[in-house]
Amino acid sequence: MIASFAIAAFVLGIVADRVYLNINHRAPDTRLIGDWTGEDGNISFRPDGTYEVTLVVTATANGSITKTKQEPYTAQYRWVGGGEIEIYVPLFAEWLKQKPVFDGDKLTLLGAEGAVARYTRTMPNSSAPAPKLPSD
């Protein structure tokens, strides 16, 4: 009786572990990979879990608008449950949760605190390896 209970508990533990991994560690959405441009700069997501950002800072002084391109930086991103990503922001030294929403060649990143960043694909999957073509 105790042996069958132990076996059932063991099997249930394995099933629970597999369900947890399936829910929280989904395969990444390959539509994210590539180069994107937006009002506040450019972002490139790479298949190796890194991204590169070049921010454009807009300032207004004496009635004139000045846009300054900042130095690019590279950091990490990771997929988490529910189709969301976390991006590491070195400036804040923390991970920020974002939900990517795709609409054709448009990408909207919805932040947990209500921030919204909109991008347009510059080059389709430019950072991704070339797809394999079927052989004849």
HELIX and SHEET records of a PDB file:
HELIX    1   1 ILE A    2  ASN A   24  1                                  23    
HELIX    2   2 THR A   30  LEU A   32  5                                   3    
HELIX    3   3 GLY A   81  GLY A   83  5                                   3    
SHEET    1   A 9 SER A  64  LYS A  69  0                                        
SHEET    2   A 9 THR A  50  ALA A  61 -1                                        
SHEET    3   A 9 GLY A  41  PHE A  45 -1                                        
SHEET    4   A 9 GLY A  34  GLY A  38 -1                                        
SHEET    5   A 9 VAL A 116  MET A 123 -1                                        
SHEET    6   A 9 LYS A 106  GLY A 111 -1                                        
SHEET    7   A 9 GLU A  94  ASP A 103 -1                                        
SHEET    8   A 9 GLU A  84  VAL A  89 -1                                        
SHEET    9   A 9 TYR A  73  VAL A  80 -1                                        
END                                                                             
